[in-house]
Amino acid sequence: MNLVELTDDEFTRFRDLIYRTSGIRLAENKRVLVSNRIRRRLRATGIDSYARYFEFLRSPAGREEMQPFLDVVTTNETYFFRDDAHYRWLADVYIPGAIADAAARKRPRSLRFWSAACSTGEEPYSIALKLAAHRKEMTGWRLEVVGTDLSASALTAARAAVYDERALHRVGAEDRRAYFDATPPGKWTLKPEVRSLVTLRNHNLLSPLLGEPFDCIFLKNVLIYFDAASKKKVVDVVLAAMARGGHLVTGPTEGIYGMLGALEKLKPWLYRKGG
Ligand SMILES: C[S@@+](CC[C@H](N)C(=O)[O-])C[C@H]1O[C@@H](n2cnc3c(N)ncnc32)[C@H](O)[C@@H]1O
């Protein structure tokens, strides 16, 4: 197979398909990147042209190829405790505040988090590590961190919960000793007591997430490639999933500030739903 790059026409067709299914609007300068990534799926499926692969994807026989296709076109970069300020707020303000409010009977002894677009699990597990540090004061609490992502392969890695040094560069020695096993060689495996706080699910942010509302939602480093219309759809999904009085933590590049008028702004990256 001697394939170079997608032609203009092919790039436009794939770009539209990616946009319609995920909300991601790929820029023109991503053509080489997208070509390289799609080529991996051509090799895996044994299809010898981009055009034939596109036809296959759109055909009933290719329905199951959509997930591996989305797996290769999404960018899953993440690491533990990304954005220090967010995790300091969580550990020093939010969780202690919830414990104090529950002691004063102002809230139930329950906390539900949603890590929306959780990639390979570092984000929901970072939240779980902060909860684990408060475990003694939270005995008897109902604690749950739901991590969701569009990419099935990212979720498979999240379920394995085995990380390298790069993913853990912000995790201190004490947390590593307490919450990780230093296996296999050169890697760190998260202990079951932290993993058990996290539930992982395949979910597209363009669709509603059904179930109980969340007290705190992390929506970070995912909407950078979404256009305004898709961002708005995601914001509506997130607002619908937030409990009254719930908090939203956003990333530095989400570009949704103007869409969060219904929420109270506490910090440039932190919002609260009234009630
Ligand atoms: C760069 S990672 C961010 C991970 C983590 N939130 C963080 O801040 O480190 C972006 C993730 O968004 C996911 N994603 C992209 N579009 C999505 C969509 N429409 N629904 C759900 N997840 C999506 C990708 O699969 C990828 O794992």
The ligand as an SDF file (V2000), in Angstrom:
LIG
                    3D

 27 29  0  0  0  0  0  0  0  0999 V2000
   -7.0700   15.5020   25.6540 C   0  0  0  0  0  0  0  0  0  0  0  0
   -8.1380   14.3080   26.3830 S   0  0  0  0  0  0  0  0  0  0  0  0
   -8.5250   15.1360   27.9250 C   0  0  0  0  0  0  0  0  0  0  0  0
   -8.5420   14.1860   29.1040 C   0  0  0  0  0  0  0  0  0  0  0  0
   -8.7840   14.8270   30.4540 C   0  0  0  0  0  0  0  0  0  0  0  0
  -10.1120   15.4310   30.5260 N   0  0  0  0  0  0  0  0  0  0  0  0
   -7.7280   15.8540   30.7980 C   0  0  0  0  0  0  0  0  0  0  0  0
   -8.0360   17.0410   30.9060 O   0  0  0  0  0  0  0  0  0  0  0  0
   -6.5730   15.4930   30.9620 O   0  0  0  0  0  0  0  0  0  0  0  0
   -9.6220   14.5580   25.4120 C   0  0  0  0  0  0  0  0  0  0  0  0
  -10.5530   13.3630   25.4330 C   0  0  0  0  0  0  0  0  0  0  0  0
  -11.8130   13.7750   24.8980 O   0  0  0  0  0  0  0  0  0  0  0  0
  -12.3840   12.6460   24.2670 C   0  0  0  0  0  0  0  0  0  0  0  0
  -13.4810   13.1110   23.3880 N   0  0  0  0  0  0  0  0  0  0  0  0
  -13.3930   13.7960   22.2260 C   0  0  0  0  0  0  0  0  0  0  0  0
  -14.6110   14.0230   21.7290 N   0  0  0  0  0  0  0  0  0  0  0  0
  -15.4980   13.4670   22.5900 C   0  0  0  0  0  0  0  0  0  0  0  0
  -16.9180   13.3650   22.6240 C   0  0  0  0  0  0  0  0  0  0  0  0
  -17.6960   13.8780   21.6560 N   0  0  0  0  0  0  0  0  0  0  0  0
  -17.4920   12.7170   23.6650 N   0  0  0  0  0  0  0  0  0  0  0  0
  -16.7370   12.1900   24.6560 C   0  0  0  0  0  0  0  0  0  0  0  0
  -15.3900   12.2490   24.6740 N   0  0  0  0  0  0  0  0  0  0  0  0
  -14.7750   12.8870   23.6580 C   0  0  0  0  0  0  0  0  0  0  0  0
  -11.2120   12.0070   23.5510 C   0  0  0  0  0  0  0  0  0  0  0  0
  -11.4710   10.6450   23.2490 O   0  0  0  0  0  0  0  0  0  0  0  0
  -10.0830   12.2020   24.5780 C   0  0  0  0  0  0  0  0  0  0  0  0
   -9.9070   11.0540   25.3830 O   0  0  0  0  0  0  0  0  0  0  0  0
  1  2  1  0
  2  3  1  0
  2 10  1  0
  3  4  1  0
  4  5  1  0
  5  6  1  0
  5  7  1  0
  7  8  2  0
  7  9  1  0
 10 11  1  0
 11 12  1  0
 11 26  1  0
 12 13  1  0
 13 14  1  0
 13 24  1  0
 14 15  1  0
 14 23  1  0
 15 16  2  0
 16 17  1  0
 17 18  1  0
 17 23  2  0
 18 19  1  0
 18 20  2  0
 20 21  1  0
 21 22  2  0
 22 23  1  0
 24 25  1  0
 24 26  1  0
 26 27  1  0
M  CHG  2   2   1   9  -1
M  END
$$$$
